[in-house]
Amino acid sequence: MYLYNNTELQKVIMNEIEKNSSCLYHVLFIMDIKSILPKNEKELKKNILKLIDKYLPFQKSSIKFASLEKVVVSSYEEKEKIEEAIEIFLTEAKKTKLYKDISIGAIIREKENKNLEFIYPQAMKALFYAATAGSWQYFFYSEEKEREFFRAIKKFWEFNEDISPSILIENKNMKNLFHKVDQFDPVTNLPTYTSFLQESESYINKNEKKNIAVFYVDIIGFKSLNRIYGEYQGNCFLSSFADYIQKHPSYIASCRVYADNFIGVFSVPDGADLEEMVESFIKKGSDFLHHEAHHHPKCNLGFICGVCAVDNKNESIYSYISKADAVRKSLKPSLTTKGGVFDEERKKLFIKKQELHTRILSAFENDKFTFYLQPKVDTRINKIIGAEALARMVENGKEVMMPGEFIPLMEETGDIVKLDFLIYKKVCAYIKNRMEDELPLFPISVNVSRDHFKNPHFVAQFHKIVSDHGIDPKYIELEITENVFVNNLEDILIPIKKLKNLGYCIQLDDFGSGYSSLNLLKTIPFDLIKLDKGFLGRGEISDKNKILIKGIIQLCTALDIPLLCEGVETAEQMDFLKKIGYFTLQGFYFSKPTCVNKFERIYNENLLTA
């Protein structure tokens, strides 16, 4: 019996594969044999060959011995047949009671796979996974299995501080493997965003003549799935969605950007219409979601997809991702699966947003953001009892941009958090100046955007600003719009309770404008509710709205929650509200939001227009 060393064995296997290159499949599997018998070469070989001949009777197969314990079998059968035969082989070998254990690692090579030099090392890795999984195991090599294995090893070392640093320092190969593992998302096994960018740009640069498009996908209803069925089921869904994307016939590369957002790069067949391709992607995606609905019947799942064609290979992929993302955002909010392509109309809007974003960044840099104050009035005494701070962007010294023009974009880009903190500091500085000048103080309310509740340190950071200015929290009120609470109720409850415990007044803003919920009033301990101006309209209040307003008053009175109505524009509206018991009001009828100097004149002299 001839025993091959590793180099010889790989050479023999390579020659064999090349001779049989016309075969559709090639499977290489390696057996690690632990025998109960003494190491008698002749007897060992005889027994193992007998088992192989009987239970692994493949055509065109060959058997090589690398050692008395290691046997390499090369075959040209389909994976399913090999798997079935291996299971029978292990069962029968165990019955002989001649072996303590046999582990088998295998690798399947399809005809189009040209990476022949990796076949033997990958089969050896699969053998290693099988041997560490327990007795009488077999594994087929896969990149996913390799990442899972080294992720588990890495986690083990991270929890064993005494051994991990020294091993990691000494073993450069292991460090390289761990680095490779870190390039993949542990939930979906897709590349990380950074790896995806490198892979995609490399592909685009090498395939200049191919038509390529970037897809940006956002799953609808995933937060509900996570909340109802738990994180494990949520991760299983994300993994399944990643598999669905990869099975697309035009798939090139993809990644999960964060949470339930995916980016994919796809080839566009010559002559194909991108709009039709997106429609097909959406239709197949709907079929996938319909199947998933059986596992998650309590959730209404869908996805929206923004797509942008790569029309200039010299342009960075970041640009195309941004454009596809802009299309995605334009499709929200949506409760149904839909897609859209970056076209001329969207291009104009995209350029307009880019120009506005440049102006916003310039305003931050040049301190062009300020706040205006709009009075809150107690109509029983016809006096200002507080104010709301509203952001303004001032350009060229006098042109004032209204928040409706820049806030939506800032919410998209995340700049809203920076703006809020800037306004908090400016408002606190204003109150501090009044304190130092020994002027009477009044509470000022500031807005709290949704993104703040993603920051676990928000409460501490906000309170530090107020404390550093030496201000009593009762003079800073926090307004939170009701749409912030959609899908976030439990996450927001904890920081709100912390803020209340610190002495801040928590107000529900724009009540009735969107997703009103009585459960919200029951769960969140609001100090005040601001009724949305939409109930009043611009002139006479409709009969239906009058009924609703009266009902809300009765409800809040029963719950002992004070009310403020904003958007009051006429004397008739004010008279109706006062008549039914609404006394704290805000709106243009009393005063528009004005600069601080003008507000102080109104406040000091009680110059309300009413």
N, C-alpha and C positions, 0 to 999 in steps of 0.2 A: 504494500500500500504506500503510495506516494503522498507525503504531507507537504502542502504548499505553504510558503510564508505569505504574508499579506500582499507584498508587492507582486509576487508571482501569481497569486490568486486573482488579483484585480486584472492583471494582464490577460490571463486565460479567459476571464469573464468578458472582458472587452472584446476580445477576438471572437468569442462565441456570439455575442450580441450583434456584431457587425456582419457575421455570416448569416444571421437570421433576421436581418434588418427589415425584410419584407413582412414579417409577422406583425399583426395588429397590436398584440400585447406581449410584454415580456415581464415575468415576475421572478424576482430573486428573493429567496428567503434563506435565512441563516439560523441554524439550530444550535443552541447551547445545551449540551447534554451532561447531566450529572448522574453517573452510573453507580449502582449499588455493587456491581461486580468489581473484582480487582481489575486493574488496568491491563487487561490482556488484549493486545491490538487486534488479533485475529478474531477473537470472540466478540469484541465490541463491534467491529465492523460488520461481522456476519449478522448480528442481531438487528442493528440499525438498518442495514440494507434490506433485510427481510421485511421489516415494518414499512419502509419506504416503498418497496416494490408492491406490497399488498395494499397499502392505504393511500399512497400517492402515485398512482399509475398514470402519470401524465405522458403524453406524446412529446417528442422532441425535448425531453428533460435530461439534465446531466447532473451528476453528483460529484462533489469534490470535498476532500477532507483537508481542512486547514490545521487540525490537530485532532487528538483522540476525543476531545470534547466539542469540537466545532465542525459542523457539517454544512456545506453550502449547496443548495439545490437551485438550479436554474431551469425555468420552465416557460412555456409559451401558451398558457391557457388564460381564460378570463378570470378576473379577480374573484367572482362569485363561486366559481368551481374550486378555485384554490382554497378559499376560506372554508367551504364545506368540507373539503378533504382534510385540511389541517385540523379542524375540530375533531373529526373522526380519528385521525392519526394520534392526536394527543390523548384522547379517551382510551384508545386501544393500547398505546404505549404505557399508560398508567396502570392498566389492568395486568400487564406482564409482571409487575413488581420487580423489574430489573433496573428501574431508574428512579432516582430520588426526585428528579425534576427535569423537564425539558421546556426551555423557553424558545420562542420563534419570533424573529423580526423579519419583516418583509417590505419590499418596495415594488410598486407596479410602475412600469414604464410604458406609456403609450407611444405609438409609432412616431408621432410628431415631436416628441420630447428628445432633443439632441444633447442634453446635458448628461452624457454617458458617464463622465468621470465622477459624478456624484452618486451613482447608483449604489456602489458597494458601501461607502461611508454612511449613506442614509439608511441602508438596511441594517448596518451595525447600530445606528442610533435607535432604530425601531426595536432591535433585540435588547438594547439597554433598557428601554421603556418597559418592555415585556417582563424583563427579569426583575425590575424594581416594583412591578405592579403586583407580584405574588407568584405562587407556584403554578406551573402548567398554563402559562399565558402566551398569547401571541398578539402582535400589533403590526398593522400596516403603517408605514411612515407617512406623516403628513406635516406640513409646516405648522398647522394649528396645534397638533399634538406636541411638536417640538417647543412651541411657545408656551403651551400650558405646563409642560414639564419644567422648563427652566424658570418660569414664573413661580412655580411651587418651590423649587430649590432656592430661588432668590428670597422668597418670603421666609423660608426656614432659616436661612442665614441671617436675615435681618432681625430675627427674634433670638438669635444665638450670638450675642455680641462678642463673646470670648473667642469664637473661631472665625467669624465672618471677615473681619478686617484683614487678618493675616492671610487667609486663603485668597481673598480678592486681590490683595497686593501681589502675592506670589504667582497666582495663576492668571496670566494675561489672557489665555484662551477663554477662561470662564468669564472674565470681565467683558470680553468682546461678545460672548454669547448673551450676557445679561444686557449689554447695550442694544443688541439686536431685539431682545424681548421688549425693551422699553420703546421700541419704534412701532409697537402695535397696541391698539386699544384693547384692554382686557375684556370688555363686554362683547364686542363684535368681532374681534380678531382682524379688523381692518387696520391699515396703517394709521399712525397718528397723523394729525394735520400737517406737521412739518415734513414727515416722510412722504405723505401724499403729494405735497407741493413739489418736492424734489423729483418724485417719480413721474408726475404729470408733465412738468416742464421738460424733463429729459425726453419723454415720449413725443411731445409736440415738436421739439427741436429736431428729433430724428425722423419725423414723418411730416415734412413740410407740405407734401402734396395731398395729404389726407384731410378730409373735412372733419372737424372736431367741434363738439359743443360741451359746455359746462352746465350741469344740472344742479340746482340748489333745492333740496327737499326738506320740508318742515311737516312733521307728523301732527295731525289734529287729534286731540283727545288723549294724548299719551299721559298727561298729568293725572287724568281721571283713572286711567288704567293702573298707574303706579299706586295711586291712593287706595283704590278699591281692592286690587289683587296683590299688591305688595311689590317690593323692589325686585325680587327674584323673577316674578312673572313679567315685570316690565323689561328686565334685561333679556329674558328669553325672546320677547317680542322684538326688541331692537336687533338681536342676533339674527332672528328670522328675516327681518326686513333687510339687513345687510346681505344675507344670502340671496334674497329676491333680486336686489340690485345687481349682484355679481353674475346672476344667471342671464342677464339681458344679453342678447346676441351681439350688441355693439359695445359692450362694456370694455373699458380700458383700465380705469382706476377709480377708487372712491375712498372716503373716510367719513367718520362721524365727527363733526366739528365740535359739538357739545350737546348734551341732553338728547333731544329728539331731532336734531338737525344734521342732515347728511349732504355731502357734496360728491358728485360723480362726474367723471370725464368719459364721454362716449364718442365713438366714431360715427359720422353721418355718411351712410352709403351714397355713392355718386348718383346724382339725379333725384335723391330723396328730398321730400319737403319736410323741413324741420317742424313745422306746425303739426303735420300728420304724424311725425315720429313722436312728438310730445303727447298727442292724443292716444297713440298706441300704448305709450308708457303709462299714461293715466288709466287706460282701460285695463291693462294687465295688473296694474297696481290695485285697482278696485277689486279685481278677482282675488288677489292675494288677501286684501283686507276682509273680503267677504268670508274667506276661509278662516281667517283669524277671529272673526266675530263669533264663531262657534266656541272658541276657547274663552272669549271675553264678552259675553252677551250683554253685560251691563254698561258697556262703553260704546260710544258712537265714534268709531275710528275713521280717519281719512288722512289725506295729505295734500299739501299744495306744493307746486313745483315751478320754480322760475328757471328759465333756460336762456343761455346766451351763446351764439355761435362764435367760435374763435376765428375772426376774419383777418387778424394780423398776427402772424407767428412771432413777430419781434416785440409784441406787447406782452407785459407780464401777465401771468395767469391770475394774479391778484385782481387785476382790472376786470377780468371776465367773471370771476367769482363775485365781485362787488355788483356787477350788472345783473347777474342771475339772482343775486340776493335782493336787489332793488325790485325786480319783477315779483319775487316771492312776497316781499312786504306789501306790494301794491295789491296783491290778491287777498290779503288779510283785512279784517277778520272774515273767516269763512268756516262754515260747518260742513262743507262738502268738498270732495276731492276735485281739484282743478289745477290747470297748468297754464302758463303763458310764456311767450317768447319776447326777448328784448328786441323791439322794433323801432322804427323812426320816431313814433310818438313817445315811446318810453325813453328813447335816447334823449329827446329834448327835455323831458322831465328830469332825467338823470343829470344832465349838464346843469340844469337850473338848480338842482339840489347841491351839486358840487360847488357851484358859485356861492350859494347861500352858506354852505358849510365853511367855505373860505372866509366869508365875512364874519361868521360866528367866531371862528378861531382868532381872527384879527381883533374882534371886540373883547375877547378874553385877554388877549395880549396887551391891549391898549386901555383896559379898564372902562369899557363903553357900556357895561351893564349896570343898571341902577334899579331902584324900585319906586313905584308910585304907591300912594295910599288911598284907599277908598273907605270912607267912614261907615261905621255900623251905628245905627240910630235907635234909641229908645223913644218911640213916638208918644209915650205917655208923658214924658218930660221934654220931648223935642230936643234932645241933646245927644252929642256923639259919646258913645260909651266904649268905643274901640275902633280898630281899623284892620283892613286886610292889605298885606303887602303883595304887590303884583309886579312881576319883572318887566322891564322895558330895555330895549337895545337902542342906544342913541348913536347916530352916525352923523358925521360932519358937524358936530356940535349942536344940531337942532332937529334933525330928522329922527323921529321916534318910531321904532318898529314895534308893532303890537305883538303880544305873545303868541297869538294864533298863527303868526307868520313863521316863527322860528321854533316854538316849543315842539310841534310834531316831529320835526327833523332831529331835534336834540334828543327826543325820546328814542328815535331810531339809532342814533349814533352813540348814545350813552352819555352825551355831554350834559344831559339834564341833571345828573348828580352833581357835577361840578358847578352848574348854575345855582342849584338849590343851596349848596354850601356857601357860595359867594353871597347870595341874598341873606342867608342866616347871619353871616358875619356883618353885613352892612346894616341889617335891622338892629342887631345887638349893639353895634357901634352907635347907631342913632339913639337908642334908648339910654345908653350909657351917657351920651352927651346931655340928654335931658336931665338925667340924674345929677350930673356934675353942675348943671346950670340951675339946679333946684326947681325944675319945672314939674308940673303934675304929670304923672305917668298914666298911660292907658294900655290895655293889652293889644298886641298886634299879632294877627294870625299869619302864618306862613304855610306854604304848600309842601306836602311831602309826596314825592313821586314814588311810583311802584318799585323802581330799581333799588331804592334804599333798603327795602326789606330783604334783598338778596345779600346784604352786607351784615354779618353777625355783629359788627362793631358799631353799627349806625347809632344806637342809643347813646353809647359812651362818647362817641365823637361829637354828636349834637349837643349833649349835655355839657361837654367840656367847653364848647364855644360860649354857651350861655353863662357858665360858671366863671370862665376867664374874664368876662365883661362885668362880673359882679351883679348879675341880674337875677331877681327872684323869678322862678319858672312861671309864676302866675301871670307874668306880663308877656309870655310867649305862648301863643295858642297854635296847635297843629291841625291843619285841614287836610283830610285824606278823602279823595273821591271814591265813590262806592265801587267803581270798576276795578280799583286796586285789589279788592277782596275776592274777585272772581278766581277760583281755583287756588286761592292763597290764604283762605280764612284761618286755618290752624297755624300756619307759619307766621302770620301777622299778629295773632293774638298775644303771643309772648312779649314781643317788643312794645306793643301798645300798653300792656299792663305795667311794664317797666317804666315807661314814660309817665303813666298816670301816678305811679308810686313816687316818682321824682317831683310831682306837683304840676305837670303840664296838663292843660285842657285839651282834650281830644275831640275834634269836630268831624262829623260825617258831611262831606261836601257833595253838592250836586245830587242830593237824594231824589230819586225818581227819574234820573236822566237815562239810566241804562238798566243794569241788572239788579233792581231793587229786590231785597229779600227780607222778609220779616225775621228770618233766622239770624240775619245780620244784627238786628236790633236786640235780639235775645242774647247773642253770643258776645258781642263787642260792647264794652262799658263806655259808650259815648257820653260826653258831657254836654253836647249840643248837636242838633241836626240842622243843616242848611238845606232848605227846600229849593230844588232846582228852578231857575227862572223860566224854564219851559212851561211850567204850569200857568204862568201869568200871561205869556204871549206879549205882543207889542202894543196891544190896545185893550179892548174889553175882554174880560176873562169869560171863557165859555162856561155854559151851565154844567157840563160834565166835569170840567176842571174845578169848578167851585165845590162840587160834591166831593171830589177827591181831596181837595185842600182841607175841607171841613173834617173829613174822615181821618186825615193824617194828624190834624190837631188833636182830635179825640184820642187817637192811638198814643201819641207822644205824651199827652196829659196823663193818660192812664199809666204809662211807663215812667212818668216823672222825668222826661227828657225835654229840656228847653228847646225851642224852635227859633230859627231865624229864616226869614224869607228874602232871597236875593233876586235881583232883576226887577225891582219896582221902578216903573218909568212914568206912571201917571197918578194924579190925585185920586182918581176913581179906584185904582188898584189899592192904593194905600187905605182909602176909606173902607173898602170891603174887608181888607185884612184886619184892620183895627176893630171892625164891627164883630168879627168872628173870634177875636181874642189873640190875633197875631200882633205883637207890639214891637218886636225887635226886627228892623228892616234894613235893607241895603240895596242901593240901586242908583241909576242916573237921576231919578227924581230928586234925590237929596244932593248927590254930587258924583261926578265922574271920578275915576281914579286920577289923582293929580300929583304933581311933584311935591316933595316934602315941604318946601317953603309955602306953597299955596295951601296945602293941607293945614299947616300950622296956623295960618291966618284964619281959615275957616273954623278950626278947632278953638282957637283963642277967643274969637269974636262971635262964635256960634252962628256963622254966616251960611247956614244951610239954605239951599234954594227953596226948600219947602217952607 
